Amino acid sequence: MSRTLQLAEQLIARPSVTPDDAGCIALLSARLAPLGFACETIASGPAGQQVTNLWARRPGSAGAASRTLVFAGHTDVVPTGPLDQWTSDPFTPTHREGRLYGRGASDMKTSLAAFVVATEEFIAERPDPALSIALLLTSDEEGPATDGTVVVCRALAERGEKLDWCIVGEPTSVDRTGDMIKNGRRGTLSGKLTVKGVQGHIAYPQLARNPIHQALPALAELAATEWDRGNAFFPPTSWQVSNFHAGTGATNVIPGTAVVDFNFRFCTESTAGGLKARVHAVLDRHGLDYDLAWTLGGLPFLTTPGDLVDAIGAAITAETGLVPELSTSGGTSDGRFIAQICPQVVEFGPPNATIHKIDEHIAVADIEPLKNVYRRTLENLDAAARAGV
């Protein structure tokens, strides 16, 4: 059994459902410390729901002047769902037909194992690299993400830690490990709109004010709005309603309020402030009496082709023969927090077809190539650091 597969199985066997780390970070720290990493555990969150975070860093040969590559990831997994629907215990690593089954096999415990073993091999080959290597891990990515990576990034910014490159080990591949890199993500901005009317008997509409009737023309305009046209890396910004609640349940009562939840997934052509202003302008023009509460879940980020994209792209091609597609599709990740303190952030990991599903699994044949891509990327960025690129 390969060392990567063995470590992946050890991680999968730990039932680390958010926010419980279940000892994963202690296991990984025990592998990193002998390599010269200073491992700092950062706990955050309320009692009983405490999150475990890890910041581990190994200095490069140039000390504080060394360029730094961060590998970021999460030890937590989503709940299993109905256990009786799993073919095998989700926290007992199981092999069937060339696949490793277990919760976290794809998202993202195999990525964690692959990067740690890649780092062990890299340091054995180059004991004194120019490159500084760091790991940022959390047990709060699949949940609210309020006490995880964002807390560590805040601490790093406050003490002036310099980061240059970051690889987030999310499962980005589609059919084969190496066919897709995420070089950015859209931002997410949510709104909760409460439209105020006057409740009354449905037979006497002149004595009431129907908030549904008031809201619909404004919502139709928002749904038809072209917010931007996207760009070479991002599709156009989208606006979608996720929930609409109104009424008492009775069929003869005009409701007093209507509550609408909506969300923007926005690209770098728009700003959160600009989108908010345009929504308010539409609502005001339609004369609505309303309250609107906003939640900014994350800003968009983009890493254009450069030394990090080149390094990991070359590593993928050398290992797999594939030329990876660059994509910004999909939902948000912790990359949105890291991008605020690190100029180049990409996401790369194994295929994502079974993430969050019953019988989550990864092809065993994908595991060693994943580790080798990470190791080759370390080698490529170390060469760039030595060359002062």
N, C-alpha and C positions, 0 to 999 in steps of 0.2 A: 504494500500500500504506500502511495506517495505521501510525503510529509504534509503536503497541502491538503490532500483528502483526509488524512488523519486529523489535522487540526480543524478542518471544516466539520467533521463529525463530532469532535469534542464540543464545538460551539453549538451545533444544532441540538445536542443532547441537553443543553441548558435552557429551560423554559422561560426565556426572557421576554415575556409579554410586557409591553410598555406600562409603566416606567421601570419595571424590574430588570436589572442587568443580569441577575442570576449567576454572577461570578464570571461573566465573559471578560470583562475588562481586567480583572485580576489574572485570569489565564493569559491574556495577551501581554499584559505588563511583565509577567514572569518570563515571557519569551524575548521581550524587548530590552529589559534591564541588562542582561549579559552582553548585549551588543553595544552598550554605551549610551543608551537612552536614559535621560532623566524623566521619570514618569510621575506626573502630577495628577492626582485624582481630585476632581472638583465636584462636590455634591451641591445640588440645588433643588429647591422645591419644598413643599410642606411635608411635615411628618406623616409617614404612612404612604406618601406618594413621591418619595424622594428619587431624584434622577441621579444617575452616576455618569460622570463625564471624565474623559481622559485627555490630557495634553501631554504628549511624549515627544521629546526632541533630542536629536543627536547632532552635535555641532559638526560643521565642516572644517576642513583644514585651515581655512582662512578666518576662523573664529567668527566674530560678529559681522565680518564683511562677507561671509559665505552666503550664497544664494540658497533659498530654502524651498524644498518641495514638501507640501503637506498632502498626506492621504487622509481623506475624511470619510467617515462612515458611521453606521449605527449598529448597535448590538441588539436593539429591541426588535421584536416582531409583532405582527398583528395577531389578534386572537385566532384560534384554530377553526372556529365554527364547530358544527356538530361533529363530535368525535366519531360517531357511528358511521359517518360518511367517508372517513379516511380508510384507505386500504390497510394502512399500518399506523402505529402510534406516531403522531406528528413530532414528538420529541425523542423518538428512537430512530436514529439514522438507519435507513433501510435501503438495500440495493435490489433493484429489479430491472432486468432487461437493459443494463448499461446506464441506469439512472440512479442518482442518489435522491431519496425522498426524505422530506422532513420540513417543518416550518422554518423558514429562513434559508433553505438551501439555495434559492436564487436571490432572495432579498433579505439581507445581503451578507450572510455569514461566510459563504464561500469567497466572496471578494475580500473580506477581512483576512481570512486564512491565506489567500493568495498573496496579498500585499506583505504580510508579515514574513512568509517564507521567501518571497522575492527579495525582501530586505536582508534576510539572513544570508541568502546566496550572494547578493551584491556585496555585502560587507566582508564576507569570506574571500571574495575575489579582489575587492579593493578596500583594504582595512582603513585607509586614510583618504577618503574621497573629498574632493573640493566641495561637494554638495552637502548641505545640511538637510537632514530628513526629519520630518515630524509626522505624528499621527494625531488627529482630532476625532475622538469617538464619543458617542453619546448613547444613552438608553431612552432618549425622548425625541425620536424623529417620526415615528408612526403615530404618535399622539398629538397633543396640543403644540409641541415644539416650542414651549415657552421657557423651559429650564434646561435645554440642551445646548446645541451648537451655538445658538444666539448668545447664551451666557458666556461660553468660552470665548467667542469672538469679541465680546465686550471687554473681557478681562485682558485679552491679548492687545487690543487697541489701547487700553488704558496704560499698559506698561510698555508700549511702543515696540512690540515684537514685529519684525519685518518678514513678510511672506512674499514669495515671488510667484510660485505656481501651486495649484491645488488640483488633485484628482479626487473626485467623489466617486466611490465605488458602487454607485447605483446600477442596477441591471438595465443597461441601455441597448444591448444587442437585440436583434429581432429573430433571425433564423440561426445565425452562427456567431459565436464569440468573435467580435472584431468587425462586424458589418456596420455598426453605427456608434458614433461618438455624439454626445450632447455637448455642444459648445455654447449653450445658453439656455435660458428658460424665460417664459413670459412672466410678467408680474401678475399679482392677483389682488383685486380691490372689490370688496363686497359692500353692499348697502342694504339696510333694512328701512324700508319706506312705510310710514304709517299715514294713510290718507284719512282725514277727519271729515265725517259727514254728520248727519242728524238722523238718529234712529226714528222709525215711525211705522205706521200701518201701511202695508203695501197697497191698500185701496185708496190711500190718501197721500199720493206722492208729493202733492203741493205743500204738505205739512212736514215733509222730511227732506233730506238731501242725501242722495245715494252715492256713497264714496266709490262704489264699483264703477258706476257710470262716469263719474268724474275722472277716475284713474285710467280707464281703458284708452281714451284717445292719447293721453300722454305716454302710456306704455307702448302703444302702437308706434308712436313717433320714435321713441327710444329704440325699439326693435328694428326700425327701418333705417336708423342712422348709420352712415359710414363714418366710423370714428377715425380711421386712418387707412392707408392702403398697404400697410406692412412694408417690408423691405427685402433685401436679398436673403436675409437670414430668418425673418419672422413672417408668419401670416398676418393678415390684418387683425387689429384688436376686435374682440368679440364681446357682446353684452348679452347675457342670458338671464331669464327669470327662473329661479329654482323653486320658489314657493309662493302661493297666493292664498291668503286666508281672509275670509269675511263671512259674516252671517252668524245667526244664532242656532241654525239647524232647523228653524221653523220656516215654512214656506210663505208665511204672510207677514214677515217682518223685514223692512228695509234696514240693513245693518248700519251701525253708527260709525264703524271704522273698517278699513281694508288694509291689510298688512302684506307687503310684497318684499320678498327677499330676492336680490339679484346679484350678479357677479360679473365683473370685467376680467378677462384674461388679456392683458395688454402688452404690447411690444414696445420697443425702444423709440418708436415714432410718437408715442403719447406719454404724458406724465399723469401721475395720480391727481395732482392739483388741477390740471386741465380737464380731465374727465369729470371730476366732481363739479367744476364750474359749468360744464356743458349740461350735465344732468339737472342741476338746479335751474339753469336757464329754461329748459324745457318745462319743468314742473311749474315754474313761476308763470311762464307764458300761458299755460293752461289754467291758471288761476286756482291751483289746488291749495287747500289748507292742509299742511302736512308737517311731519317731522321726519328727518332722515339721519340715521346714524351710520357712520362709515367705519369699516375695518380694513386697514391695509395689511394684507397677508405677506406681501413681499414685493420688492421692486424687480423689474426685469434685469437680466444681466446677459452679456454677450462677450465671448472671447473670440476675436477674429483670428484667422490663421497667422501663426507666429511660432515662437520657439516651443511652446507647450504643445500646441496642436501638431506641429511638425514632429516633435519627439515621440509622441504617442502614436501618431499616424504611421511613422516609419517603423516603430516597434510592432505594430499590428501587421503591417505588410510583410516584414521580415519573418514573423512567427507564423502567420496564417496564409499569406499570399493575397489577402483581401485588401482592397482600398476602401477604407471606411467612409460612410456617408456622414456628413456633418448635419446635425438636426437640432432644432429647438422645440420640437413637439413635446406633447405630454404635459403633466402637471408640474407642481412645484417640488423643490427638494431643498435640503439644507445648503445647497450651493448659493441660494439667494442671500444667506447671511454671510457666508465666507467671501462672496464677491464684494462686500462692502469694505473688506480689509486686505484683499488679495487681488492683484490686477488681472491674473489669468486663472480661470477656473473652467475645468471640463469635467464631464461625468463619463465614466466608462466601466462597464461590467458585463456579466453574462446575459444570455437571452432572458426576456422578461415575460414569456408567454404564460407562465403558471404562478406568477407572484400573487400573493393574497388569496390564492385558490385552495380548495380542498386538494390534497395530494400534490402540493407544491414539490417541484423537483428540478434537478439540473442534470444534464448529460455529463457523465463522468469524463467523457472525452473532451469536454470543454474546460475542465478544471486546470490541467497543467498548462495549456496554451494561455489561459488567463494569467496565471502566475508568471509565465515567461514574458508576456507583454508588459506586465508591471516591471519585471526585472530589466528588460531591454529599455524601457522608458527611463528608469533610474540611470542606466548607463549612458543613454543619450543626453539626459539633462546634466549629468556629471561632466560630460565632455563639453557641453555648452558653458557650464560654470567655470571650467578650467580655461576655456577660450575667452571668457569674459563677455560672452554674447548677451 
